[in-house]
Amino acid sequence: MQEPTDLPLIPDPPSTTARLGTSGVARRALGAQDSARASRLWWDADADDYHREHGEFLGEADFVWCPEGLREADAHLLGAPGTLAGRRILEIGAGSAPCARWLTGAGAHVVASDLSGGMLRHARDAAARTGLPVPLVQADAQRLPFADASFDLAFSAFGAVPFVADSAAVMREAARVLRPGGRWVFATTHPIRWSFPDDPGPDGLIASMPYFDRTPYVEFDDAGAATYVEHHRTLGDRVREIVGAGLALIDVIEPEWPPSLTQAWGQWSPLRGAVIPGTTIFICSKPGQAG
């Protein structure tokens, strides 16, 4: 009988960067069209790996705002307990839409949008498993295919905002589709993180890059085509985008790393979380009286 040590090794599947042929990294200018193409390419290719790595943390019908584990069930950033039932809500950059399904379970009428068909495929499959169907729309957050004033609430839990070239357009689109008195809440990487390497260990605590350099982080293949991109805005930029869209800024939340959370998430880790913030959540409202 063949000894276990003689069994052929099954190689790990290639990483997303390998599958996309990523060969370099740089800070360089990137137009809106190329940025959107890179994001769609990356998230379509990475959807399966992403859910293998983070699916248990996110849950299939749970609303987690950020790697620090802040949950809407505890934070109530979209509204007080019991006020979400019957509300029409848009999730922008929904990924596989676990947040939208949680809201559906709370009685809200939710639409989930995302640029990536691969992520929306996971959303469709999870809806079938959980029995919590959510309408899914593939769309660029900078150009939403929804009528003016068609939602009571809009939100994004680490979706879209850090991955688009024109995040001010996302703010304008969120304001446009909200009804007067509506609320727009979005979580994104804390701007200060731009100055530090994406390293969960001690090297990630050494500031080495200019905070005011807004040149995107780009991964690219041998032909120079972008395969992944992230865009940086300062804290002041975010405030100006919000105000410029005609929204009022209600609050800025910087979740602290909970002592009970020992699980790292990419560059987020207990070590870094004890020293510098990793997430910023902006709570905004559209002026006017709700209808």
C-alpha positions in Angstrom: 0.0 0.0 0.0 1.3 3.4 -0.9 2.6 5.4 2.1 0.9 8.8 2.7 4.3 10.4 2.2 4.3 9.1 -1.3 1.0 10.7 -2.3 1.3 13.4 -5.0 1.2 16.9 -3.6 -1.7 19.0 -4.8 -0.4 22.5 -5.4 -2.2 25.4 -4.0 -4.2 27.3 -6.6 -2.4 30.3 -8.0 -3.1 33.6 -6.3 -5.2 36.3 -7.9 -2.1 38.3 -8.6 -0.6 35.3 -10.4 -3.7 34.6 -12.4 -3.9 38.2 -13.6 -0.2 38.2 -14.4 0.6 41.0 -12.0 4.3 41.8 -12.2 4.8 45.3 -10.7 3.6 47.8 -8.2 3.8 51.6 -8.5 2.2 54.9 -7.5 1.1 56.3 -10.8 -1.8 58.3 -12.3 -4.7 56.2 -13.6 -7.8 57.5 -15.5 -11.3 56.7 -14.4 -11.9 54.2 -17.2 -8.7 52.2 -16.6 -9.4 52.3 -12.8 -12.9 50.9 -13.2 -11.5 48.2 -15.6 -8.8 47.2 -13.1 -11.3 47.0 -10.2 -13.8 44.9 -12.2 -11.0 42.6 -13.4 -9.6 42.2 -9.8 -12.8 41.6 -8.0 -14.1 39.2 -10.6 -10.9 37.2 -10.4 -10.6 37.4 -6.6 -14.2 36.7 -5.6 -13.7 33.0 -4.8 -10.4 33.6 -2.9 -11.9 36.6 -1.0 -14.8 34.5 0.3 -12.6 31.6 1.3 -10.5 33.9 3.4 -13.1 36.3 4.8 -16.5 34.6 4.4 -16.7 33.3 7.9 -15.9 36.7 9.4 -18.5 38.5 7.2 -21.2 35.9 7.6 -23.9 35.2 5.0 -26.5 37.5 6.5 -24.6 39.8 8.9 -23.8 43.5 8.7 -20.1 44.1 9.6 -18.9 47.6 8.9 -15.2 47.0 9.0 -12.3 44.7 9.9 -12.6 45.9 13.5 -15.8 43.9 13.6 -18.2 46.8 14.3 -21.7 45.5 13.6 -24.8 47.5 12.6 -26.8 45.4 15.1 -24.7 47.2 17.8 -23.8 50.5 16.3 -27.2 51.5 14.7 -25.5 53.9 12.2 -28.3 53.6 9.7 -31.0 54.2 12.3 -32.3 53.3 15.7 -33.5 49.8 16.4 -36.8 49.0 14.9 -36.7 51.9 12.3 -35.4 50.0 9.3 -38.4 47.9 8.5 -40.1 49.1 5.4 -37.3 51.5 4.4 -36.0 51.5 0.9 -32.2 51.1 1.1 -29.4 51.0 -1.4 -26.0 49.3 -0.8 -23.2 50.6 -3.0 -20.3 48.3 -3.6 -22.1 45.5 -2.0 -19.8 42.6 -2.8 -21.6 39.4 -2.0 -24.2 41.5 -0.1 -24.3 40.0 3.4 -25.2 43.5 4.8 -28.1 43.8 2.4 -29.4 40.3 3.4 -29.2 41.3 7.1 -31.2 44.4 6.4 -33.7 42.3 4.4 -34.1 40.1 7.4 -34.9 43.2 9.4 -37.8 44.0 7.1 -36.1 46.6 4.8 -36.5 46.8 1.1 -32.9 46.6 -0.1 -31.1 46.8 -3.5 -27.5 45.7 -3.7 -25.2 47.1 -6.4 -21.6 46.3 -7.3 -19.2 46.6 -10.2 -18.1 43.0 -10.1 -20.2 40.2 -11.6 -18.0 37.7 -9.7 -19.0 39.2 -6.4 -22.7 39.4 -7.4 -22.5 35.7 -8.3 -21.6 35.0 -4.7 -24.5 37.3 -3.6 -26.9 35.3 -5.7 -25.7 32.0 -4.3 -25.8 33.2 -0.7 -29.4 34.5 -1.2 -30.5 31.0 -2.3 -28.8 29.4 0.7 -30.2 31.9 3.3 -33.7 32.4 1.8 -33.1 36.2 1.8 -33.4 37.4 -1.8 -32.0 40.8 -2.6 -32.3 42.5 -6.0 -28.8 42.7 -7.5 -27.6 45.4 -9.9 -24.2 45.5 -11.6 -23.2 49.1 -11.7 -20.4 51.6 -11.4 -20.8 53.6 -8.2 -19.8 56.8 -10.1 -22.9 56.4 -12.4 -25.8 54.7 -10.5 -28.7 53.5 -12.7 -31.4 54.7 -10.2 -33.9 57.5 -10.3 -33.5 60.6 -8.2 -34.8 60.5 -4.7 -35.6 56.8 -4.8 -34.0 55.6 -1.5 -34.5 56.4 2.2 -31.0 55.3 3.1 -27.7 54.4 1.2 -24.6 52.9 2.6 -21.3 51.3 1.7 -19.3 49.0 4.0 -15.8 49.2 2.5 -17.2 49.0 -1.0 -16.5 51.3 -4.0 -15.2 54.4 -2.3 -11.5 53.6 -2.1 -11.5 51.9 -5.5 -12.9 54.6 -7.7 -11.0 57.4 -9.4 -13.7 60.0 -8.7 -15.0 59.4 -5.2 -16.6 62.8 -5.3 -18.9 61.4 -8.0 -20.0 58.6 -5.6 -21.0 61.2 -3.1 -23.0 63.1 -5.7 -24.7 60.0 -6.8 -25.5 58.9 -3.3 -27.0 62.4 -2.7 -29.0 62.2 -5.9 -30.7 58.9 -5.3 -31.5 59.8 -1.6 -34.8 61.3 -0.7 -34.7 64.5 1.4 -33.9 63.6 5.0 -32.2 60.4 3.9 -28.9 59.2 5.3 -25.7 58.1 3.5 -23.1 56.1 5.6 -19.9 54.8 4.2 -16.9 53.0 5.7 -13.5 53.3 4.1 -9.8 52.9 4.9 -8.7 55.6 7.4 -6.7 58.2 5.4 -3.8 58.0 7.8 -3.1 54.4 6.7 -1.9 55.7 3.3 1.4 56.8 5.0 2.1 53.3 6.3 3.0 50.1 4.4 0.3 47.5 4.1 1.9 45.2 6.7 0.1 43.8 9.7 3.5 43.5 11.6 5.9 46.0 13.1 6.9 47.4 9.6 3.3 48.6 9.3 3.8 51.0 12.1 6.6 53.0 10.4 5.3 56.0 8.3 7.2 56.0 5.0 4.9 57.6 2.4 3.5 61.2 2.1 0.0 61.5 3.4 -0.6 64.3 0.9 0.4 62.2 -2.1 -2.9 61.3 -3.8 -1.3 59.3 -6.6 -3.1 55.9 -6.8 -1.5 52.6 -5.7 -1.5 50.5 -8.9 -0.5 46.9 -9.5 0.1 46.1 -13.2 1.0 43.3 -15.6 3.9 43.0 -18.1 2.0 45.1 -20.6 1.6 47.9 -18.1 -2.2 47.3 -17.8 -3.5 47.9 -14.2 -4.7 44.8 -12.4 -5.6 46.4 -9.1 -5.9 49.9 -7.9 -6.7 51.9 -4.7 -7.2 55.6 -4.5 -6.3 57.9 -1.6 -8.1 61.0 -0.3 -7.2 62.9 2.9 -9.6 63.5 5.7 -10.2 67.0 4.4 -10.8 65.7 0.9 -13.5 63.4 2.2 -15.3 66.3 4.0 -15.1 68.5 0.9 -16.5 65.7 -1.2 -19.4 65.3 1.2 -20.2 68.9 1.5 -19.7 69.5 -2.2 -22.4 66.9 -2.9 -24.9 68.9 -0.9 -24.8 66.6 2.1 -24.4 67.4 5.8 -21.7 65.6 7.7 -23.3 64.3 11.0 -20.4 62.3 12.5 -17.1 60.6 11.9 -16.5 57.2 13.5 -13.1 55.7 14.0 -13.7 52.2 15.4 -11.1 51.1 17.9 -9.7 47.6 17.7 -11.5 45.4 20.3 -9.2 43.5 22.7 -11.2 40.3 22.0 -10.5 40.3 18.3 -7.3 38.4 17.5 -7.9 37.8 13.8 -5.9 39.8 11.3 -7.5 41.0 8.1 -4.8 41.8 5.5 -3.1 44.9 6.8 -5.5 45.2 9.8 -4.2 43.5 12.9 -4.3 43.7 16.7 -0.8 45.1 16.7 -1.6 48.0 14.3 -5.1 48.5 15.6 -3.8 49.3 19.1 -1.7 52.2 17.7 -3.3 53.7 14.6 -6.9 53.7 13.3 -7.7 51.5 10.3 -11.2 52.6 9.4 -13.2 55.8 9.1 -17.0 55.8 8.9 -18.7 58.9 7.7 -22.4 59.5 8.6 -24.1 62.0 6.3 -27.6 63.2 5.6 -29.4 64.9 2.8 -31.0 68.2 3.9 -34.8 68.4 3.8 -37.8 66.7 5.4 -38.4 63.0 4.8 -41.5 62.4 2.9 
